[in-house]
């Protein structure tokens, strides 16, 4: 079976196969928790805390056991292994998008460190394309906020690094601007992404739109966080404004 947690929780008979429905919020929460910690034990106590953040019932441990029993009837039973006080979900690299993301992220870092931008671009892009939304979107796993935040940071780093390498390439990928517009909307106050978007617009001959994007970012930053953009943004905005004025004067003459 194929499992996805980088977006809405999904289970399929194969990567392109039929969906396998997992009914019940409790089962989905437990499955998402086990997949988020794939191939590592998750204690029963931790699962209780995830399912019932406040005031778990006296029968919480039995209810966790029952929910996992129902999961085993929907999934290959051997994948969920019970220990004395924990459960481990065993899954191979090709069968879980999270494991694929971690591996491609590591491969991209390795290629970067080896000075191979083409290979690094490939793996950064592959890592980014595995995401379909927020981690286990629609499933209540807020108790794993630390792990989720770390994954989200890695996702943004992958996006920024892919965009940076693309902008330094001889030919900018045609899809880059559209991708950056999408990613910048997801992270409207992330300085790195907003700068990448402005640079990509400028690189593809859309300097006026690049300036508008930076001004929009400045307004968003002031409105949401009551702070001014960093020096790098100010320098880029000044550079683009100067080039835009020169181009306008040339056109008029």
C-alpha positions as CSV (number, residue, x, y, z in Angstrom):
1,X,0.0,0.0,0.0
2,X,1.0,3.6,-0.5
3,X,0.6,6.2,2.3
4,X,0.6,10.0,2.1
5,X,0.8,12.5,5.0
6,X,2.3,15.5,3.2
7,X,-1.1,17.0,2.6
8,X,-4.5,15.3,3.4
9,X,-4.0,11.8,4.8
10,X,-4.4,9.3,2.1
11,X,-4.0,5.5,1.8
12,X,-4.0,3.8,-1.6
13,X,-3.6,0.3,-2.8
14,X,-0.6,1.5,-4.8
15,X,0.8,5.0,-5.8
16,X,-1.8,5.2,-8.6
17,X,-4.3,2.7,-7.1
18,X,-7.7,2.9,-5.6
19,X,-8.2,4.8,-2.3
20,X,-8.5,2.8,0.9
21,X,-11.0,4.5,3.2
22,X,-10.0,5.0,6.8
23,X,-13.2,5.8,8.7
24,X,-13.4,7.5,12.0
25,X,-11.4,10.5,13.3
26,X,-9.7,8.5,16.0
27,X,-8.4,5.9,13.5
28,X,-7.1,8.7,11.2
29,X,-5.4,10.5,14.1
30,X,-3.7,7.3,15.2
31,X,-2.6,6.4,11.7
32,X,-1.3,9.9,11.0
33,X,0.7,9.8,14.2
34,X,2.2,6.4,13.4
35,X,3.1,7.5,9.8
36,X,4.6,10.7,11.1
37,X,6.9,8.5,13.2
38,X,7.3,5.7,10.6
39,X,9.6,2.9,11.6
40,X,9.9,4.3,15.1
41,X,7.9,3.2,18.2
42,X,5.2,5.5,19.5
43,X,4.1,4.9,23.0
44,X,0.6,4.2,23.9
45,X,0.7,7.1,26.4
46,X,1.7,9.4,23.6
47,X,-1.2,8.2,21.4
48,X,-3.5,8.8,24.3
49,X,-2.2,12.4,24.6
50,X,-2.7,13.0,20.9
51,X,-6.2,11.6,20.8
52,X,-7.4,13.2,24.1
53,X,-5.3,16.3,24.8
54,X,-7.4,17.0,27.8
55,X,-9.0,14.6,30.3
56,X,-8.6,11.2,28.6
57,X,-11.2,8.6,29.6
58,X,-10.4,5.8,31.9
59,X,-10.7,3.4,29.0
60,X,-8.3,5.4,26.8
61,X,-5.7,2.6,26.4
62,X,-8.4,0.1,25.5
63,X,-9.9,2.4,23.0
64,X,-6.4,3.0,21.4
65,X,-6.0,-0.8,21.2
66,X,-9.4,-1.2,19.6
67,X,-8.8,1.6,17.0
68,X,-5.5,0.0,16.0
69,X,-7.2,-3.4,15.7
70,X,-9.6,-1.8,13.2
71,X,-6.7,-0.3,11.3
72,X,-5.1,-3.7,11.0
73,X,-8.3,-5.0,9.4
74,X,-8.0,-2.2,6.7
75,X,-4.2,-2.4,6.3
76,X,-1.6,-5.1,6.1
77,X,-1.7,-6.2,9.7
78,X,2.1,-6.9,9.8
79,X,2.8,-3.2,9.2
80,X,1.6,-2.3,12.7
81,X,3.8,-4.0,15.3
82,X,2.8,-4.0,19.0
83,X,5.4,-3.8,21.7
84,X,4.9,-3.8,25.4
85,X,4.0,-0.1,25.7
86,X,4.2,1.1,22.1
87,X,3.4,0.6,18.5
88,X,5.6,0.8,15.4
89,X,4.3,1.3,11.8
90,X,6.8,-0.4,9.5
91,X,6.8,1.0,6.0
92,X,9.4,1.0,3.1
93,X,10.8,4.1,1.5
94,X,8.8,3.9,-1.7
95,X,5.5,3.5,0.2
96,X,5.4,6.7,2.2
97,X,5.7,10.2,0.8
98,X,7.3,11.5,4.1
99,X,10.2,9.0,3.8
100,X,10.6,9.9,0.1
101,X,10.8,13.6,1.1
102,X,13.4,13.0,3.8
103,X,15.5,11.0,1.4
104,X,15.3,13.4,-1.5
105,X,16.0,16.3,0.9
106,X,19.2,14.6,2.0
107,X,20.1,13.8,-1.6
108,X,19.7,17.4,-2.5
109,X,21.8,18.6,0.3
110,X,24.5,16.1,-0.7
111,X,24.4,17.3,-4.3
112,X,24.7,20.9,-3.1
113,X,27.7,20.1,-1.0
114,X,29.3,18.2,-3.9
115,X,28.9,21.3,-6.1
116,X,26.4,19.6,-8.5
117,X,23.7,22.2,-9.1
118,X,21.9,20.2,-11.8
119,X,21.5,17.1,-9.5
120,X,20.6,19.3,-6.6
121,X,17.9,21.0,-8.6
122,X,16.4,17.7,-9.5
123,X,16.2,16.5,-5.9
124,X,15.0,19.8,-4.5
125,X,12.2,19.8,-7.1
126,X,11.3,16.2,-6.4
127,X,11.1,17.0,-2.6
128,X,8.9,20.0,-3.2
129,X,6.5,18.1,-5.5
130,X,5.7,15.5,-2.9
131,X,3.8,18.0,-0.9
132,X,0.0,18.5,-1.5
133,X,-0.8,20.7,1.4
134,X,-0.1,20.9,5.2
135,X,1.0,17.8,7.1
136,X,-2.0,15.5,7.5
137,X,-4.3,18.3,6.7
138,X,-7.8,17.7,8.2
139,X,-6.5,15.4,10.9
140,X,-6.1,16.6,14.5
141,X,-2.5,16.0,15.3
142,X,-1.6,19.3,16.8
143,X,0.3,17.4,19.6
144,X,3.0,16.7,17.0
145,X,3.5,20.5,16.4
146,X,7.3,20.3,16.8
147,X,7.8,17.6,14.2
148,X,5.3,19.3,11.9
149,X,7.0,22.7,12.2
150,X,10.3,21.1,11.4
151,X,8.9,19.5,8.3
152,X,7.3,22.8,7.2
153,X,10.7,24.6,7.6
154,X,12.4,21.9,5.5
155,X,9.7,22.3,2.8
156,X,10.2,26.1,2.6
157,X,14.0,25.6,2.5
158,X,13.6,23.1,-0.4
159,X,11.4,25.6,-2.3
160,X,13.9,28.5,-1.7
161,X,16.9,26.4,-2.7
162,X,15.3,25.0,-5.8
163,X,14.2,28.6,-6.8
164,X,17.7,30.0,-6.1
165,X,19.4,27.3,-8.2
166,X,16.8,27.8,-11.0
167,X,17.5,31.5,-11.1
168,X,21.2,30.9,-11.4
169,X,20.7,28.4,-14.2
170,X,21.3,29.4,-17.8
171,X,17.6,28.9,-18.6
172,X,15.0,29.7,-16.0
173,X,12.3,26.9,-15.9
174,X,9.1,28.2,-17.4
175,X,7.1,27.0,-14.5
176,X,9.2,28.7,-11.8
177,X,7.2,32.0,-11.6
178,X,3.9,30.2,-11.4
179,X,5.3,27.9,-8.7
180,X,6.7,30.9,-6.7
181,X,3.4,32.8,-7.0
182,X,1.7,29.7,-5.4
183,X,4.4,29.2,-2.7
184,X,4.5,32.9,-1.8
185,X,0.8,33.0,-1.3
186,X,1.1,30.0,1.2
187,X,3.9,31.9,3.1
188,X,3.0,35.6,2.6
189,X,5.5,36.9,5.2
190,X,8.5,34.6,4.3
191,X,11.2,37.0,3.2
192,X,13.2,34.5,1.2
193,X,10.2,33.3,-0.8
194,X,9.1,36.9,-1.6
195,X,12.6,37.8,-2.7
196,X,12.8,34.8,-4.9
197,X,9.4,35.7,-6.5
198,X,10.6,39.2,-7.2
199,X,13.9,38.0,-8.7
200,X,12.1,35.4,-10.9
201,X,9.7,38.1,-12.2
202,X,12.5,40.4,-12.9
203,X,14.6,37.7,-14.6
204,X,11.7,36.9,-16.9
205,X,11.2,40.5,-18.0
206,X,8.4,41.4,-15.6
207,X,10.1,44.1,-13.5
208,X,7.0,46.1,-12.8
209,X,5.3,43.0,-11.4
210,X,8.4,42.3,-9.3
211,X,8.2,45.8,-7.7
212,X,4.5,45.3,-7.0
213,X,5.2,42.0,-5.4
214,X,7.8,43.6,-3.1
215,X,5.5,46.4,-2.2
216,X,2.7,43.9,-1.5
217,X,5.1,42.0,0.8
218,X,6.1,45.2,2.6
219,X,2.4,46.0,3.2
220,X,1.7,42.5,4.4
221,X,4.6,42.5,6.8
222,X,3.7,45.9,8.3
223,X,0.0,44.9,8.7
224,X,0.6,41.4,10.2
225,X,3.8,41.8,12.1
226,X,4.3,45.6,12.4
227,X,7.9,45.4,11.2
228,X,9.8,46.6,8.2
229,X,11.4,44.3,5.6
230,X,15.1,43.4,5.9
231,X,18.0,45.2,4.3
232,X,18.2,42.6,1.5
233,X,14.6,43.3,0.5
234,X,15.2,47.1,0.6
235,X,18.3,46.8,-1.6
236,X,16.5,44.6,-4.1
237,X,13.6,47.0,-4.2
238,X,15.9,49.9,-4.8
239,X,17.8,48.1,-7.5
240,X,14.6,47.1,-9.3
241,X,13.1,50.6,-9.0
242,X,16.3,52.1,-10.5
243,X,16.3,49.7,-13.4
244,X,12.6,50.3,-14.0
245,X,13.1,54.1,-14.1
246,X,16.0,53.8,-16.5
247,X,14.0,51.5,-18.8
248,X,11.0,53.9,-18.7
249,X,13.3,56.8,-19.6
250,X,14.8,54.9,-22.5
251,X,11.3,54.1,-23.8
252,X,10.2,57.8,-23.6
253,X,13.3,58.9,-25.5
